[in-house]
C-alpha cells in the first residue's frame, strides 16, 4: 500500500514504541469490522492499520521503511519502479549478472503445497478477568478451502494442466546478449503467476482461487494471570493452506484495560488507600478492596502517610500455575478540609496538650543510627 504508515497510525516519524502501540490499539478498536457499520470499508482500513503496525513495531522493518519506503519492506505492485532498484527487484538484478553462472539453480516452483497465512485478533479484557481467567467469543473472517473444488480451483470434472509457457516450472528465463557476455534473467511466469499450472475451467464458487472468504466463531479460553501484550495461539484457525498445504494459526493478542483502583507490577497488585488521622494515630482495622473481595488490613498505631502494607497471596496468579503475587497497600493520611465546631475544639485541646509537637530524633540518636547502618 502506497499510503504512508505513519499517517495511517496518526503518529510522527519520531514516535516511540509505546506511542505507536497506543495509536494502533485505539485505531484497531475503532475500525474493527465487527463493530463498524460499513464492514467493507472497515475491513480495508483495518488491514491498512495492521500492515502499518506490523512494520513500525519492528525496529528492523521500521529502519528499512524509513530509508527506502515501501520498497524496503516488500512494497506491493503499486510501488513498482520507486524502490532502490527501480522497476527490477534485487533478485532480478542478481540473476542478470550471475544467472548464467548459476544455471537453473535459482528456479523456484510455486506449485507445491503452501501454508496458509496466520491471523491476528485483538481482545481487551478487564483486570478482574485477567485475575480469574475468562472465556471470550471471537468472530472473524478468513479464507477457507473451497468446498466445491476442494481447493484445486478447478470446476469439478475438469483438469488442472501444466503451464505451456513455463513448462510447469513457474519461472520464465530470458537470455540477454550484452557486450559483457550472455546474461540470464529469471522472472515469475506471467501466464500462471508462478503456480506452474493452469486451471482450464475455473471453479464457479471460488473463481479458480481454491479458497473462499468465510466467517468463523470460536470460544477462546483466556487463562488466569495473563498480562498486557500476552497472546494465545490457536493452531489451524488461520487461513486455509494452498494446494493441500497446512492451515495457518490464529493469534489472539490480549490487552488489559486500566483499572480505576489497582495497578499491576508483575505478579503484584498495587493499591492506594486513604485513611483518617485517628486511624493513623490509633491504629486498628480497615477494610480494603482486593481483586477477590474486601479484606481486613491491620493498621499499626502511629502509621505514617505513605506507609506500605503487604497482603501475602492477594496478587495476580502466575499463568504457569503455582506462584501468586502479593497486594501492596500504600496508605495516605487524609487531612480534613472542613471541621465542625466540636471537632475544632477537640483538635485545639489536642494541640494545647502538646499534640502539635513533631517527634524528631536528637542529633546523638541520628549518629547512632548511622553507625548501626554501617
Secondary structure as UniProt FT lines:
FT   HELIX           5..9
FT   TURN            13..14
FT   HELIX           17..30
FT   TURN            33..35
FT   HELIX           39..56
FT   HELIX           59..68
FT   HELIX           69..73
FT   HELIX           77..79
FT   TURN            80..81
FT   TURN            84..85
FT   HELIX           90..102
FT   TURN            103..106
FT   STRAND          119..125
FT   HELIX           127..132
FT   STRAND          134..145
FT   TURN            147..151
FT   TURN            156..157
FT   STRAND          160..162
FT   TURN            164..168
FT   STRAND          171..178
FT   TURN            179..180
FT   STRAND          181..188
FT   TURN            190..194
FT   STRAND          197..199
FT   TURN            204..208
FT   STRAND          211..222
FT   TURN            224..225
FT   TURN            228..229
FT   STRAND          231..234
FT   TURN            235..236
FT   TURN            243..244
FT   STRAND          250..256
FT   STRAND          262..265
FT   TURN            266..267
FT   STRAND          268..276
FT   HELIX           277..282
FT   STRAND          284..288
FT   TURN            291..292
FT   STRAND          295..299
FT   TURN            301..302
FT   TURN            305..306
FT   STRAND          308..311
FT   TURN            312..313
FT   TURN            319..320
FT   STRAND          327..334
FT   HELIX           341..350
FT   HELIX           351..355
FT   HELIX           363..373
//
